[in-house]
């Protein structure tokens, strides 16, 4: 996941999410967490936005 400063359009961080086939990203209403889907590896990475680190990876077959 690439983090871009919206004021300068500069890349400020690249967060390795561990999956393949990154698809969509959702951010929690308070901005504290983000989720990145991976269709290739079949999981969702949960990212702490303050630390810019993956805190969990959830296999999609667990959700079905």
N, C-alpha and C positions, 0 to 999 in steps of 0.2 A: 504494500500500500504506500502510495506517495503522498506526503503532506505538503501542501502548497500554501504559502502566505497569500491570502486573497488581496492584500493591498499592493504587494510588489510582484505577484505572480512568480515568485522564486520558490524553488524546492527547498524546504527546510528540514525534511527528514524522509527517509525511506524505511518503512517498517516491514521486516520480513514476516509474512503471515504463515509460512510453513505449508501452505496448500498449493495445488496446481489448478489452473483454469479459473482464476479469480473472476468473479462475475459482478455482483452488486455489493454496495456498501450502505449500511444504515447506521445512523448516529442516534443515540438516546436523546430524549428531549432536553436533558440537562447538560448534554455534551460530554459526560463522564466516560461513556463507553461507546465503542463502535463494533459493528459486526461485519465480517467480510465472508461472502459465500465463495466456495470453491467447487465448481462442477466437476473438475477433473479428479480431485481427490475425495469428493463427496463429504465435505465437512464445512463447518462454519467456525471461523476464528473470532474470538471475542478479545477486543483490544482495549486496554486502559489508555484513554487518550492523554492523560497527564504524564504517565511514564513512557508512553509510546511503545508499550510491550504487549505481546499476546499473553493473556492471563488464562485462557482456556481454548481448547479446540474440541468441538462437539461433532462426532460423526453423525451424518444425516440419517443413517439407518436407526439411530436411537430415537429420533423424532417421529419416525413413521409408525 
